[in-house]
Amino acid sequence: MTFLIAAAGTGGHVFPGLSVAEALIALGVERSEILFVGGSRLEAQVYPNEGFRFLQVEMRGLQRSLTPKNLTLPRVVVKARKRIQQAIEESQTRAVLGMGGYVTIPAGMAARRAGIPFFNSEQNAEVGLANRIAARWAVRSFGSFPETAGLASADWVGNPVRKPFWSFDRETLRPESLRHFGLDGALPVLGVFGGSLGAGVINEAVTALAQKGLGRPFQIVHLTGEEHFSSLEDVSSAESVIWRRLGFEENMTMFYASADLVVARAGGAVAELTATASPSVLVPGDFGSSGHQTGNAGFLAQAGAAITLDQQDLGRLSQVVKQYLFDPNQLAEMRSAAEQIAKPDAARTIARVILEMS
């Protein structure tokens, strides 16, 4: 018997899917009983590297501009549906979970034709196009926020985070994280990242902040993204700033444990920010599903866990960081607010429902 997880495209879909697989294994499912389905992007590397079976299908998303490529999309979807349905029949699949993104639609269609339960999980405050369509076939939809615009039927369970975040303990990890990055335990730490690929505009703003300083000593752990790292590697900072730059950090628990305040995009990372009770300055991107990062950031800001800063206002980043980074009381209030809305058990909640209903 097999459980099929359709998750593809960006880390915002791929890693939540991986976390549900980890939860299924923790609940007694064998690794060999989990089959991932996706395309040729990040998922084609991540799942096989983690030891999971992976079915690659031809797939692409709808182009939001007028293009002849969209005319061939139905053929691509049908072809992917047939291949997934074949895999469902061959492996005696018990249930299918779609994590949003382009592969969710053919996976939902295949589950419906095979007569097995289909579930879908939405990572953002506003439902993406694929989940909006696929929800009509779902026996249960899971949401990452109390309300998911466009997906009123979603149960608020949270966005699945990887296993190390299920029981994150900042106080225990903090000393090790400071050693990991070579930081001074007496100085506050600003953590910065723009997603798995980095974000050029955030990198530029943080570089200006590091070069100018804030008038008081502090430290920065800056995950630049691999493609941006070389351009920043030799840039000097102000004498009062300790600036650690890395292209990528594999162990993100070390990053969150080291940071007193985090500057980040507002995609899937918001689930990690709440799971780790990390105060944050969120800079929503204007890409992906319409307005989804703005909605994500708005929820955290309304709860008191984050400050939002529009991308065009990044010139104010130094001012905002200075206001919060050196104020322990404000940081403590933001940490408490993040804890109140955190759902670190989301992966196990989804896994339990799937097991119970299939």
C-alpha positions as CSV (number, residue, x, y, z in Angstrom):
1,M,0.0,0.0,0.0
2,T,1.2,3.5,-0.9
3,F,0.6,7.1,0.1
4,L,1.1,9.5,-2.8
5,I,2.2,13.1,-2.2
6,A,2.1,15.6,-5.1
7,A,4.4,18.5,-4.4
8,A,6.5,20.4,-6.9
9,G,8.0,23.6,-8.0
10,T,9.4,25.8,-5.1
11,G,10.6,25.0,-1.6
12,G,7.3,26.4,-0.4
13,H,5.5,23.3,-1.8
14,V,8.3,20.7,-1.7
15,F,9.5,21.0,1.9
16,P,6.0,20.9,3.5
17,G,5.3,17.8,1.4
18,L,8.5,16.3,2.8
19,S,7.6,17.1,6.3
20,V,4.2,15.3,5.9
21,A,6.2,12.3,4.7
22,E,8.4,12.5,7.8
23,A,5.2,12.6,9.9
24,L,3.8,9.5,8.2
25,I,7.0,7.6,8.9
26,A,6.9,8.7,12.5
27,L,3.4,7.2,12.7
28,G,4.5,3.9,11.4
29,V,4.4,4.1,7.6
30,E,7.4,2.6,5.8
31,R,9.5,5.0,3.7
32,S,9.0,2.7,0.8
33,E,5.3,3.1,1.1
34,I,5.5,6.8,0.2
35,L,5.6,8.0,-3.4
36,F,6.3,11.6,-4.4
37,V,5.1,13.0,-7.7
38,G,6.4,16.1,-9.3
39,G,8.2,17.7,-12.3
40,S,11.8,18.4,-13.1
41,R,12.6,21.3,-10.6
42,L,13.6,21.2,-7.0
43,E,11.5,18.1,-6.2
44,A,13.5,16.0,-8.6
45,Q,16.6,16.4,-6.4
46,V,15.1,16.7,-2.9
47,Y,12.9,13.6,-2.8
48,P,15.4,11.0,-4.2
49,N,18.2,12.5,-2.0
50,E,15.9,11.9,1.0
51,G,15.5,8.2,0.0
52,F,11.9,8.5,-1.3
53,R,10.4,7.0,-4.5
54,F,9.8,9.7,-7.0
55,L,7.6,9.7,-10.1
56,Q,8.5,12.5,-12.5
57,V,5.8,13.7,-14.9
58,E,5.8,16.4,-17.5
59,M,4.1,19.4,-16.1
60,R,4.1,23.2,-16.2
61,G,2.0,25.9,-14.7
62,L,-0.4,28.3,-16.4
63,Q,1.4,31.3,-17.8
64,R,-0.3,34.5,-16.5
65,S,0.5,36.4,-19.7
66,L,-1.2,35.6,-23.1
67,T,1.0,32.9,-24.7
68,P,0.4,30.0,-27.1
69,K,2.0,27.7,-24.5
70,N,-1.3,27.8,-22.5
71,L,-3.1,26.2,-25.4
72,T,-1.1,23.0,-24.9
73,L,-1.6,22.9,-21.1
74,P,-4.8,20.7,-21.1
75,R,-2.8,18.0,-23.1
76,V,0.0,18.1,-20.6
77,V,-2.4,17.9,-17.6
78,V,-4.2,14.9,-19.1
79,K,-0.9,13.1,-19.8
80,A,0.3,13.7,-16.3
81,R,-3.1,12.5,-14.9
82,K,-2.9,9.3,-16.8
83,R,0.6,8.6,-15.6
84,I,-0.3,9.3,-12.0
85,Q,-3.4,7.2,-12.2
86,Q,-1.3,4.3,-13.5
87,A,1.1,4.7,-10.6
88,I,-1.9,4.7,-8.2
89,E,-3.2,1.4,-9.6
90,E,0.2,-0.3,-9.8
91,S,1.1,0.7,-6.2
92,Q,-2.3,0.2,-4.6
93,T,-2.3,3.8,-3.4
94,R,-4.5,4.4,-0.3
95,A,-4.7,8.2,-0.5
96,V,-3.3,11.2,-2.4
97,L,-2.2,14.5,-0.9
98,G,-1.7,17.6,-3.1
99,M,0.5,20.4,-1.7
100,G,-0.5,23.0,-4.2
101,G,1.5,24.0,-7.3
102,Y,1.0,22.7,-10.8
103,V,1.1,18.9,-10.1
104,T,-1.8,19.1,-7.6
105,I,-4.4,19.3,-10.4
106,P,-3.6,16.0,-12.3
107,A,-3.0,14.3,-8.9
108,G,-6.4,15.3,-7.7
109,M,-8.0,14.2,-11.0
110,A,-6.2,10.8,-10.8
111,A,-7.3,10.2,-7.2
112,R,-10.9,11.0,-8.2
113,R,-10.9,8.6,-11.1
114,A,-9.2,5.9,-9.0
115,G,-11.9,6.3,-6.3
116,I,-9.5,7.0,-3.4
117,P,-9.4,9.9,-0.9
118,F,-7.7,13.1,-2.1
119,F,-6.5,15.8,0.3
120,N,-5.0,19.1,-0.3
121,S,-2.9,21.5,1.7
122,E,-2.6,25.3,1.1
123,Q,0.5,27.1,2.4
124,N,-0.6,30.7,2.0
125,A,-3.3,33.0,3.3
126,E,-4.8,33.2,-0.2
127,V,-5.3,30.0,-2.1
128,G,-3.3,29.4,-5.2
129,L,-4.9,28.6,-8.5
130,A,-4.1,24.8,-8.4
131,N,-5.6,24.3,-4.9
132,R,-8.6,26.5,-5.8
133,I,-9.4,24.0,-8.6
134,A,-8.4,20.8,-6.9
135,A,-10.3,21.6,-3.7
136,R,-13.5,20.4,-5.4
137,W,-12.2,16.8,-5.4
138,A,-10.8,16.9,-1.8
139,V,-12.4,15.0,1.1
140,R,-10.5,17.4,3.4
141,S,-8.6,20.6,2.8
142,F,-5.9,21.9,5.2
143,G,-5.0,25.6,5.7
144,S,-2.0,27.3,7.2
145,F,-4.0,30.3,8.5
146,P,-7.3,30.7,10.4
147,E,-8.9,31.8,7.2
148,T,-7.7,31.0,3.7
149,A,-9.1,33.4,1.1
150,G,-10.7,31.4,-1.7
151,L,-10.8,28.1,0.3
152,A,-13.4,28.5,3.0
153,S,-13.6,24.8,3.6
154,A,-9.9,24.6,4.8
155,D,-9.3,23.4,8.4
156,W,-6.7,25.5,10.2
157,V,-3.9,23.0,11.0
158,G,-0.9,25.1,10.0
159,N,1.8,24.8,7.4
160,P,3.9,21.6,7.8
161,V,7.5,22.3,8.9
162,R,10.4,19.8,8.9
163,K,10.9,17.4,11.8
164,P,13.6,19.5,13.6
165,F,11.1,22.3,14.1
166,W,8.5,20.1,15.8
167,S,10.1,20.6,19.2
168,F,12.4,23.6,18.6
169,D,14.0,24.8,21.8
170,R,15.8,28.1,21.4
171,E,17.4,28.2,24.8
172,T,19.0,24.8,24.4
173,L,20.2,25.4,20.8
174,R,21.4,29.0,21.3
175,P,24.9,28.3,22.6
176,E,25.6,25.8,19.8
177,S,24.2,28.1,17.2
178,L,26.4,31.0,18.3
179,R,29.5,28.8,18.0
180,H,28.3,27.5,14.7
181,F,28.3,31.0,13.2
182,G,31.2,32.3,15.2
183,L,29.2,34.9,17.0
184,D,29.5,37.0,20.2
185,G,26.9,36.0,22.8
186,A,26.9,39.5,24.2
187,L,25.7,41.2,21.0
188,P,22.2,41.0,19.4
189,V,21.9,39.1,16.2
190,L,20.0,40.0,13.0
191,G,19.2,37.0,10.8
192,V,18.5,37.6,7.1
193,F,17.3,35.3,4.3
194,G,15.2,35.6,1.2
195,G,14.2,32.0,0.6
196,S,16.1,29.1,-0.7
197,L,17.5,31.2,-3.7
198,G,18.0,34.4,-1.8
199,A,16.5,37.8,-2.7
200,G,18.6,40.4,-4.4
201,V,16.6,43.4,-3.1
202,I,16.9,42.2,0.5
203,N,20.6,41.5,0.0
204,E,21.1,45.1,-1.2
205,A,19.3,46.6,1.7
206,V,21.2,44.5,4.3
207,T,24.5,45.3,2.6
208,A,23.8,49.0,3.0
209,L,22.8,48.4,6.6
210,A,26.0,46.4,7.3
211,Q,28.2,49.1,5.7
212,K,26.6,52.0,7.5
213,G,26.0,50.3,10.9
214,L,23.3,51.2,13.5
215,G,25.4,53.3,15.9
216,R,25.7,50.3,18.2
217,P,27.6,47.0,17.9
218,F,25.5,44.1,16.5
219,Q,25.8,41.0,14.4
220,I,24.3,39.7,11.1
221,V,23.8,36.1,10.0
222,H,23.1,36.6,6.3
223,L,22.0,33.8,4.0
224,T,22.5,35.4,0.7
225,G,21.4,32.6,-1.6
226,E,24.1,30.7,-3.6
227,E,23.8,32.8,-6.7
228,H,24.3,36.0,-4.8
229,F,27.1,34.9,-2.4
230,S,30.1,35.6,-4.6
231,S,29.1,39.2,-5.2
232,L,28.9,39.9,-1.4
233,E,31.7,37.7,-0.1
234,D,34.4,40.4,-0.2
235,V,32.2,43.4,0.8
236,S,33.3,45.1,4.0
237,S,31.1,46.1,6.9
238,A,31.3,48.9,9.5
239,E,33.7,48.2,12.3
240,S,30.8,47.9,14.8
241,V,29.1,45.1,12.7
242,I,30.0,41.4,12.7
243,W,28.7,40.2,9.3
244,R,28.5,36.4,8.7
245,R,27.6,35.6,5.1
246,L,26.7,32.2,3.8
247,G,25.1,31.2,0.5
248,F,23.0,28.5,2.1
249,E,22.5,27.0,5.6
250,E,21.4,23.4,5.7
251,N,20.6,23.3,9.4
252,M,18.1,26.1,9.7
253,T,17.4,25.4,13.3
254,M,20.9,26.9,13.9
255,F,19.9,30.0,12.0
256,Y,16.7,30.6,14.0
257,A,18.3,29.8,17.3
258,S,21.0,32.4,16.7
259,A,18.7,35.3,15.5
260,D,17.0,37.8,17.8
261,L,15.2,39.4,14.9
262,V,14.8,37.9,11.4
263,V,14.4,39.8,8.1
264,A,12.8,37.5,5.5
265,R,10.3,37.1,2.7
266,A,6.8,36.0,3.7
267,G,6.4,32.8,1.9
268,G,6.6,29.3,3.5
269,A,9.2,30.7,5.9
270,V,6.4,32.2,8.1
271,A,5.6,28.7,9.4
272,E,9.2,28.4,10.6
273,L,9.2,31.8,12.1
274,T,6.2,31.0,14.2
275,A,7.4,27.5,15.0
276,T,10.6,29.0,16.4
277,A,8.9,32.0,17.9
278,S,11.2,34.4,15.9
279,P,10.4,38.1,15.8
280,S,10.5,39.2,12.2
281,V,10.5,42.0,9.7
282,L,8.7,40.6,6.7
283,V,9.2,41.9,3.1
284,P,6.4,40.4,1.0
285,G,7.3,39.6,-2.6
286,D,5.0,40.5,-5.4
287,F,5.5,37.1,-7.3
288,G,3.6,33.8,-7.2
289,S,-0.1,33.7,-6.5
290,S,-1.7,37.1,-6.4
291,G,-0.9,38.8,-3.1
292,H,-0.2,35.6,-1.1
293,Q,2.9,36.9,0.6
294,T,1.1,40.1,1.6
295,G,-1.6,38.1,3.2
296,N,0.9,35.9,5.0
297,A,2.8,38.8,6.4
298,G,-0.4,40.6,7.4
299,F,-1.5,37.7,9.6
300,L,1.7,37.7,11.5
301,A,1.7,41.5,11.8
302,Q,-1.9,41.6,13.1
303,A,-1.0,39.0,15.7
304,G,1.9,41.1,16.8
305,A,4.6,38.6,15.8
306,A,6.1,40.6,12.9
307,I,6.6,44.0,11.3
308,T,5.8,44.3,7.6
309,L,7.9,46.4,5.2
310,D,6.9,46.8,1.6
311,Q,9.7,46.1,-0.9
312,Q,9.7,49.7,-2.1
313,D,10.2,50.8,1.5
314,L,13.4,48.8,2.1
315,G,15.3,52.1,2.5
316,R,13.7,52.2,5.9
317,L,15.1,48.8,6.9
318,S,17.9,50.3,9.1
319,Q,15.4,52.4,11.0
320,V,13.1,49.5,11.6
321,V,15.9,47.1,12.7
322,K,17.3,49.7,15.0
323,Q,14.0,50.2,16.7
324,Y,13.4,46.6,17.5
325,L,16.8,44.7,17.6
326,F,18.0,46.6,20.7
327,D,14.7,46.4,22.6
328,P,14.4,43.2,24.6
329,N,10.9,44.0,25.8
330,Q,9.6,44.4,22.2
331,L,11.3,41.3,21.1
332,A,9.9,39.3,24.0
333,E,6.4,40.5,23.1
334,M,6.8,39.5,19.5
335,R,8.1,36.0,20.5
336,S,5.1,35.5,22.7
337,A,2.8,36.5,19.9
338,A,4.5,34.1,17.5
339,E,4.1,31.3,20.0
340,Q,0.3,32.0,20.2
341,I,-0.2,31.4,16.5
342,A,2.3,28.6,15.9
343,K,1.2,25.2,14.6
344,P,4.4,23.2,14.7
345,D,2.5,19.9,14.8
346,A,0.8,20.6,11.4
347,A,2.6,17.7,9.6
348,R,1.6,15.1,12.1
349,T,-2.0,16.5,12.2
350,I,-2.3,16.1,8.4
351,A,-0.7,12.6,8.5
352,R,-3.1,11.4,11.2
353,V,-6.1,12.6,9.3
354,I,-4.9,10.9,6.1
355,L,-4.3,7.6,8.0
356,E,-7.7,7.8,9.7
357,M,-9.6,8.6,6.5
358,S,-7.9,6.1,4.0
